[in-house]
Amino acid sequence: MIIRTLLVGASVAVLSIGGAQAADLIIPTTPEPIYAPAGFDWEGLYAGVRLGGQFTGTGYADQTADTTNGVIGAAVGVNFIPMDPILLGAEVTADWLWNDTYSSGEFFANLRAGAVVTDSALIYALAGVGVSSRDGFDSEGVYQLGGGVEFAVTDAITVRGEVVGQGDFSDTAGDEFFESAKATVGVFYHF
């Protein structure tokens, strides 16, 4: 009987040691989330500054024909992405134009439609109406059509290049649809 008691005791000891080791092997874990870096967030408000040139033909907004103007300006706008990759937006721009003989100001309300080509690149078309004021006196209604490309360089800053054709709403004889062209490069901050 002593042998039987010893065998039962040894069996219980061996089984309890094996059970304790088996319990240590079962460690509850939660899976680590898979991290996918997000692309640039094109949606929301933005503001920026731009530089460029304007090349006028004949009869554009009471400006001297065949003139080249320097352009410095600012833009504020908002973008929406209703469905990937389509981007819609609205912006207002204010530009000061100058040359050797006069200066003028242009103010536009624009609509933009574009496509997010990659996480950091956007192409878009632009259409807008506004007013051009030469030397602060003569004002004329103007419009512009064009497009551009915009690239994200950080999480909040983009660089944009834009080219637009411009015209005015006057009814002068021989009036062309595009009487001016403006090219700008700008830096924008997205909030």
Beta strands, then each sheet from edge to edge (+ up, - down):
strand 1: 44-56
strand 2: 67-83
strand 3: 86-98
strand 4: 103-118
strand 5: 121-134
strand 6: 138-152
strand 7: 157-168
strand 8: 180-190
sheet 1: 1+ 2- 3+ 4- 5+ 6- 7+ 8- 1+
end
